[in-house]
Amino acid sequence: MYHVKKRIPLIVVLGVVLLGAGTLGFFVLRQEPEPVPVVEQPESGPKHEIIGESVQGRDIEAYAYGNGGTHVAFVGGIHGGYEWNSVLLAYEFMDYLQENPNAVPNNITVSVIPNANPDAVFEIIGREGRFELSDVPSGDKSAARFNANNVDLNRNFDCKWQPQSTWRGAAVSAGTAPFSEPEARAIRDFVLEHRPDAVVFWHSQASAVYASECENGILPETLNIMQAYADAANYQAVEKFDAYEITGDAEGWLASMGIPAITVELQTHETIERDRNLAGVQAVLQYYGNAR
């Protein structure tokens, strides 16, 4: 917030008074001059952008660090409260970037979308925005995987989209059309506006890093950043998810647009694994810092 201190401008008033014996006297009234305004600059921090709203009207936010021409984006929470640890990891990564601005190479801009499904996170946590591990209740959270329209957001993107998809062998709604859900549109619009050079999605749980592909196979650069992240974070590198068929996933849509994207699956639904993921992030940033 900007605060400007003001004073009354300089005013000079010449007055005339009648003294005794017909003598005239003069007096001058003076007021203090107005100084140059004092402006209190806001504290430094990331660039903040609201990129969309959820079904229930909660903001979907993005934060940008650095000013380089190569843009790497990180996204948490697309599966909401079921994968709350991916959201908390994103916030802890933001803390690290705030405390260590030199961690972002000069040629890179890092964007973080910490919570891509805020309604489903609110369902579990009961609060908006940043939360702590102590705020997370125990118990089964699988029902909070979907958005408020009961759509699996990672089936709502335009890559091999079908109205019904699968999760662990069960049928799930993928929406009424690609990008029918406001949360998916928020990510789509962010990508179309900012055109990131690579995108990393945090999920749980598989203890692995997956490459992405759509109709034309895996981009070579995707394999490079998959391996870099997996090696640094000590996760398994997996080129193709084949446990069951997936349609309409965000990573596949990015691949169809020529944007490398990887899926990082944390080891469990209850752990943050901050240090190993920080090592993975640093490996990706180093890759682009050296390559461009």
Kinemage of the C-alpha trace (Angstrom):
@kinemage 1
@onewidth
@group {chain A} dominant
@subgroup {mainchain}
@vectorlist {calphas} color= white
{ca met a 1} P 0.000 0.000 0.000
{ca tyr a 2} L 1.194 3.460 -0.786
{ca his a 3} L 1.091 6.179 1.893
{ca val a 4} L 1.650 9.847 0.963
{ca lys a 5} L 2.313 12.448 3.658
{ca lys a 6} L 0.823 15.854 2.782
{ca arg a 7} L 1.266 19.329 4.207
{ca ile a 8} L -0.485 22.612 3.519
{ca pro a 9} L 1.110 24.410 0.557
{ca leu a 10} L 3.024 27.654 0.940
{ca ile a 11} L 0.703 30.625 1.202
{ca val a 12} L 1.877 34.186 1.803
{ca val a 13} L -0.707 36.724 2.945
{ca leu a 14} L 0.071 40.440 3.132
{ca gly a 15} L -2.060 42.188 5.687
{ca val a 16} L -2.554 45.882 6.481
{ca val a 17} L -3.489 47.262 9.879
{ca leu a 18} L -4.185 50.771 11.050
{ca leu a 19} L -1.948 51.793 13.915
{ca gly a 20} L -2.234 54.833 16.139
{ca ala a 21} L -1.816 58.358 14.730
{ca gly a 22} L -2.801 57.197 11.266
{ca thr a 23} L 0.294 55.074 10.796
{ca leu a 24} L -0.017 52.012 8.586
{ca gly a 25} L 1.583 48.722 9.582
{ca phe a 26} L 2.130 45.523 7.606
{ca phe a 27} L 2.297 41.867 8.606
{ca val a 28} L 2.913 38.599 6.728
{ca leu a 29} L 1.278 35.247 7.394
{ca arg a 30} L 3.366 32.224 6.307
{ca gln a 31} L 2.567 28.552 6.181
{ca glu a 32} L 4.946 25.591 5.758
{ca pro a 33} L 5.838 24.533 2.198
{ca glu a 34} L 4.665 21.183 0.853
{ca pro a 35} L 7.568 18.707 0.676
{ca val a 36} L 8.084 16.036 -1.972
{ca pro a 37} L 5.637 13.183 -1.190
{ca val a 38} L 7.110 10.282 0.816
{ca val a 39} L 6.092 6.996 -0.805
{ca glu a 40} L 6.282 3.739 1.104
{ca gln a 41} L 6.995 1.014 -1.417
{ca pro a 42} L 5.291 -2.385 -1.012
{ca glu a 43} L 7.383 -5.300 0.185
{ca ser a 44} L 9.000 -7.392 -2.538
{ca gly a 45} L 7.334 -10.674 -3.382
{ca pro a 46} L 6.037 -12.807 -6.232
{ca lys a 47} L 3.726 -11.520 -8.908
{ca his a 48} L 0.228 -12.635 -7.979
{ca glu a 49} L -2.491 -13.421 -10.498
{ca ile a 50} L -6.029 -14.805 -10.148
{ca ile a 51} L -6.358 -17.083 -13.167
{ca gly a 52} L -9.923 -18.264 -12.592
{ca glu a 53} L -12.549 -19.381 -10.113
{ca ser a 54} L -13.820 -22.754 -8.955
{ca val a 55} L -17.395 -23.974 -9.261
{ca gln a 56} L -18.158 -22.473 -5.849
{ca gly a 57} L -16.413 -19.196 -6.630
{ca arg a 58} L -13.050 -19.678 -4.919
{ca asp a 59} L -10.025 -18.049 -6.514
{ca ile a 60} L -7.485 -20.120 -8.412
{ca glu a 61} L -4.183 -18.314 -8.027
{ca ala a 62} L -0.791 -18.259 -9.702
{ca tyr a 63} L 2.430 -16.808 -8.313
{ca ala a 64} L 5.447 -15.919 -10.478
{ca tyr a 65} L 9.090 -15.710 -9.380
{ca gly a 66} L 11.917 -14.375 -11.511
{ca asn a 67} L 11.889 -12.558 -14.831
{ca gly a 68} L 13.599 -14.878 -17.280
{ca gly a 69} L 12.390 -15.715 -20.757
{ca thr a 70} L 12.109 -19.466 -20.088
{ca his a 71} L 8.937 -20.250 -18.158
{ca val a 72} L 8.532 -23.350 -15.953
{ca ala a 73} L 5.209 -23.877 -14.156
{ca phe a 74} L 4.318 -26.096 -11.171
{ca val a 75} L 0.750 -27.132 -10.325
{ca gly a 76} L -0.598 -28.728 -7.148
{ca gly a 77} L -3.968 -29.952 -5.987
{ca ile a 78} L -5.759 -30.870 -9.184
{ca his a 79} L -7.239 -33.767 -7.206
{ca gly a 80} L -8.215 -31.555 -4.325
{ca gly a 81} L -8.448 -32.711 -0.741
{ca tyr a 82} L -7.696 -36.302 -1.687
{ca glu a 83} L -4.195 -35.143 -2.629
{ca trp a 84} L -3.924 -32.258 -0.163
{ca asn a 85} L -0.219 -33.007 0.304
{ca ser a 86} L 0.474 -31.839 -3.261
{ca val a 87} L -1.031 -28.460 -2.299
{ca leu a 88} L 0.994 -28.151 0.885
{ca leu a 89} L 4.138 -29.107 -1.044
{ca ala a 90} L 3.402 -26.275 -3.485
{ca tyr a 91} L 3.053 -23.779 -0.636
{ca glu a 92} L 6.306 -24.962 0.941
{ca phe a 93} L 8.028 -24.593 -2.416
{ca met a 94} L 6.708 -21.021 -2.561
{ca asp a 95} L 8.157 -20.395 0.907
{ca tyr a 96} L 11.519 -21.613 -0.352
{ca leu a 97} L 11.417 -19.327 -3.391
{ca gln a 98} L 10.473 -16.349 -1.231
{ca glu a 99} L 13.372 -17.036 1.124
{ca asn a 100} L 15.843 -17.893 -1.653
{ca pro a 101} L 15.176 -15.636 -4.652
{ca asn a 102} L 18.540 -16.560 -6.169
{ca ala a 103} L 17.328 -20.151 -6.543
{ca val a 104} L 15.611 -19.135 -9.782
{ca pro a 105} L 18.194 -18.828 -12.585
{ca asn a 106} L 18.320 -15.450 -14.305
{ca asn a 107} L 16.933 -16.821 -17.550
{ca ile a 108} L 13.891 -18.477 -15.927
{ca thr a 109} L 10.478 -17.460 -14.627
{ca val a 110} L 8.871 -19.930 -12.234
{ca ser a 111} L 5.097 -19.991 -11.812
{ca val a 112} L 3.314 -21.897 -9.055
{ca ile a 113} L -0.407 -22.710 -9.078
{ca pro a 114} L -0.640 -24.188 -5.579
{ca asn a 115} L -4.281 -25.269 -5.588
{ca ala a 116} L -6.061 -26.105 -8.836
{ca asn a 117} L -9.146 -27.534 -7.093
{ca pro a 118} L -9.872 -25.237 -4.115
{ca asp a 119} L -13.444 -26.424 -3.454
{ca ala a 120} L -12.300 -29.991 -2.877
{ca val a 121} L -9.415 -28.852 -0.657
{ca phe a 122} L -11.828 -26.721 1.374
{ca glu a 123} L -14.062 -29.776 1.809
{ca ile a 124} L -11.258 -31.484 3.721
{ca ile a 125} L -9.321 -28.630 5.313
{ca gly a 126} L -12.236 -26.302 6.074
{ca arg a 127} L -10.264 -23.149 5.272
{ca glu a 128} L -9.122 -21.282 2.184
{ca gly a 129} L -5.608 -20.467 1.090
{ca arg a 130} L -2.498 -21.563 2.953
{ca phe a 131} L -2.840 -24.287 5.574
{ca glu a 132} L -0.542 -26.376 7.729
{ca leu a 133} L -0.127 -30.070 8.335
{ca ser a 134} L -1.915 -29.708 11.671
{ca asp a 135} L -5.053 -28.540 9.811
{ca val a 136} L -5.447 -31.858 7.991
{ca pro a 137} L -7.946 -34.271 9.598
{ca ser a 138} L -7.556 -38.018 9.592
{ca gly a 139} L -9.798 -40.408 7.707
{ca asp a 140} L -10.630 -41.344 4.134
{ca lys a 141} L -10.442 -38.390 1.739
{ca ser a 142} L -11.086 -40.103 -1.580
{ca ala a 143} L -14.485 -38.412 -2.065
{ca ala a 144} L -12.676 -35.046 -2.163
{ca arg a 145} L -10.794 -35.985 -5.326
{ca phe a 146} L -13.424 -34.377 -7.558
{ca asn a 147} L -14.615 -30.811 -8.018
{ca ala a 148} L -18.002 -29.526 -6.797
{ca asn a 149} L -19.650 -30.906 -9.948
{ca asn a 150} L -18.254 -34.355 -9.088
{ca val a 151} L -15.944 -34.230 -12.108
{ca asp a 152} L -12.418 -35.604 -12.098
{ca leu a 153} L -10.561 -32.522 -13.315
{ca asn a 154} L -7.660 -34.566 -14.649
{ca arg a 155} L -10.064 -36.162 -17.109
{ca asn a 156} L -11.551 -32.862 -18.350
{ca phe a 157} L -8.804 -31.752 -20.753
{ca asp a 158} L -8.757 -32.015 -24.527
{ca cys a 159} L -6.617 -35.092 -25.122
{ca lys a 160} L -8.517 -38.258 -26.089
{ca trp a 161} L -11.404 -36.840 -24.019
{ca gln a 162} L -14.440 -39.029 -23.309
{ca pro a 163} L -17.440 -38.134 -21.118
{ca gln a 164} L -16.646 -41.064 -18.838
{ca ser a 165} L -13.146 -42.058 -17.844
{ca thr a 166} L -11.559 -44.276 -15.200
{ca trp a 167} L -9.776 -44.033 -11.884
{ca arg a 168} L -8.359 -47.216 -10.341
{ca gly a 169} L -10.655 -49.180 -12.649
{ca ala a 170} L -13.838 -47.345 -11.579
{ca ala a 171} L -15.831 -45.063 -13.855
{ca val a 172} L -15.566 -41.318 -13.152
{ca ser a 173} L -17.191 -38.311 -14.748
{ca ala a 174} L -15.006 -36.331 -17.121
{ca gly a 175} L -17.521 -33.499 -17.523
{ca thr a 176} L -19.862 -32.675 -20.361
{ca ala a 177} L -17.113 -31.608 -22.780
{ca pro a 178} L -13.394 -30.823 -22.712
{ca phe a 179} L -12.881 -27.853 -20.398
{ca ser a 180} L -16.479 -27.903 -19.198
{ca glu a 181} L -15.198 -27.248 -15.664
{ca pro a 182} L -14.025 -23.776 -14.607
{ca glu a 183} L -10.944 -25.156 -12.864
{ca ala a 184} L -9.750 -26.866 -16.065
{ca arg a 185} L -10.463 -23.702 -18.028
{ca ala a 186} L -8.352 -21.703 -15.564
{ca ile a 187} L -5.329 -23.898 -16.262
{ca arg a 188} L -6.061 -23.873 -19.998
{ca asp a 189} L -6.283 -20.078 -20.106
{ca phe a 190} L -3.116 -19.699 -18.029
{ca val a 191} L -1.225 -21.958 -20.453
{ca leu a 192} L -2.576 -20.216 -23.541
{ca glu a 193} L -1.673 -16.797 -22.153
{ca his a 194} L 1.755 -17.539 -20.681
{ca arg a 195} L 2.927 -20.423 -22.917
{ca pro a 196} L 5.179 -22.157 -20.377
{ca asp a 197} L 8.155 -24.103 -21.690
{ca ala a 198} L 7.437 -26.973 -19.268
{ca val a 199} L 4.862 -27.874 -16.617
{ca val a 200} L 5.262 -30.095 -13.539
{ca phe a 201} L 2.143 -31.464 -11.813
{ca trp a 202} L 2.308 -32.749 -8.234
{ca his a 203} L 0.021 -35.697 -7.354
{ca ser a 204} L 0.018 -38.653 -4.956
{ca gln a 205} L 0.592 -41.587 -4.504
{ca ala a 206} L 2.967 -43.749 -6.550
{ca ser a 207} L 6.538 -42.620 -5.721
{ca ala a 208} L 7.219 -42.057 -9.409
{ca val a 209} L 7.622 -39.430 -12.121
{ca tyr a 210} L 5.613 -40.012 -15.299
{ca ala a 211} L 6.134 -38.593 -18.762
{ca ser a 212} L 3.177 -37.286 -20.780
{ca glu a 213} L 1.899 -38.060 -24.248
{ca cys a 214} L -1.189 -37.671 -26.388
{ca glu a 215} L -1.686 -38.742 -29.997
{ca asn a 216} L 1.889 -38.197 -31.199
{ca gly a 217} L 3.889 -39.897 -28.469
{ca ile a 218} L 6.296 -38.530 -25.870
{ca leu a 219} L 8.239 -35.362 -26.543
{ca pro a 220} L 12.025 -35.935 -26.217
{ca glu a 221} L 12.352 -32.996 -23.834
{ca thr a 222} L 9.695 -34.544 -21.595
{ca leu a 223} L 11.885 -37.595 -21.139
{ca asn a 224} L 14.816 -35.369 -20.209
{ca ile a 225} L 13.037 -33.483 -17.443
{ca met a 226} L 11.293 -36.657 -16.229
{ca gln a 227} L 14.662 -38.328 -15.753
{ca ala a 228} L 16.256 -35.239 -14.209
{ca tyr a 229} L 13.489 -34.870 -11.614
{ca ala a 230} L 13.302 -38.602 -10.856
{ca asp a 231} L 17.053 -39.007 -10.401
{ca ala a 232} L 17.370 -35.983 -8.116
{ca ala a 233} L 14.280 -36.826 -6.037
{ca asn a 234} L 14.928 -40.580 -5.915
{ca tyr a 235} L 11.625 -41.506 -7.557
{ca gln a 236} L 11.106 -44.103 -10.242
{ca ala a 237} L 11.020 -42.697 -13.796
{ca val a 238} L 8.106 -44.122 -15.813
{ca glu a 239} L 7.596 -43.246 -19.464
{ca lys a 240} L 3.991 -44.401 -19.720
{ca phe a 241} L 1.228 -44.929 -17.159
{ca asp a 242} L -0.381 -48.238 -18.095
{ca ala a 243} L -2.173 -49.406 -14.939
{ca tyr a 244} L -5.473 -48.469 -16.604
{ca glu a 245} L -6.622 -46.261 -19.463
{ca ile a 246} L -6.705 -42.524 -18.827
{ca thr a 247} L -8.385 -39.992 -21.086
{ca gly a 248} L -8.580 -36.222 -20.891
{ca asp a 249} L -5.589 -35.661 -18.613
{ca ala a 250} L -3.938 -32.229 -18.336
{ca glu a 251} L -0.436 -33.523 -19.019
{ca gly a 252} L -1.558 -35.199 -22.241
{ca trp a 253} L -3.256 -31.998 -23.414
{ca leu a 254} L -0.019 -30.098 -22.851
{ca ala a 255} L 1.880 -32.737 -24.823
{ca ser a 256} L -0.574 -32.286 -27.699
{ca met a 257} L 0.408 -28.604 -27.726
{ca gly a 258} L 4.117 -29.395 -27.788
{ca ile a 259} L 4.683 -28.450 -24.128
{ca pro a 260} L 6.689 -30.950 -22.047
{ca ala a 261} L 4.800 -31.977 -18.908
{ca ile a 262} L 5.527 -34.482 -16.165
{ca thr a 263} L 3.495 -35.926 -13.314
{ca val a 264} L 5.270 -36.274 -9.970
{ca glu a 265} L 3.497 -38.758 -7.696
{ca leu a 266} L 4.435 -38.427 -4.029
{ca gln a 267} L 5.075 -41.625 -2.122
{ca thr a 268} L 1.933 -41.505 0.033
{ca his a 269} L -1.172 -39.367 0.543
{ca glu a 270} L 0.113 -38.192 3.922
{ca thr a 271} L 3.708 -37.063 3.333
{ca ile a 272} L 5.144 -33.883 1.841
{ca glu a 273} L 8.632 -35.154 0.924
{ca arg a 274} L 9.815 -31.566 0.721
{ca asp a 275} L 13.550 -32.125 0.477
{ca arg a 276} L 13.474 -34.764 -2.232
{ca asn a 277} L 10.997 -32.757 -4.307
{ca leu a 278} L 13.030 -29.608 -3.819
{ca ala a 279} L 15.974 -31.536 -5.240
{ca gly a 280} L 13.810 -32.572 -8.188
{ca val a 281} L 12.682 -29.000 -8.819
{ca gln a 282} L 16.260 -27.751 -8.669
{ca ala a 283} L 17.274 -30.386 -11.225
{ca val a 284} L 14.581 -29.196 -13.649
{ca leu a 285} L 15.532 -25.550 -13.136
{ca gln a 286} L 19.184 -26.414 -13.668
{ca tyr a 287} L 18.258 -28.249 -16.861
{ca tyr a 288} L 16.549 -25.181 -18.295
{ca gly a 289} L 19.110 -22.842 -16.800
{ca asn a 290} L 21.865 -24.632 -18.700
{ca ala a 291} L 19.906 -25.372 -21.856
{ca arg a 292} L 18.638 -21.877 -22.740
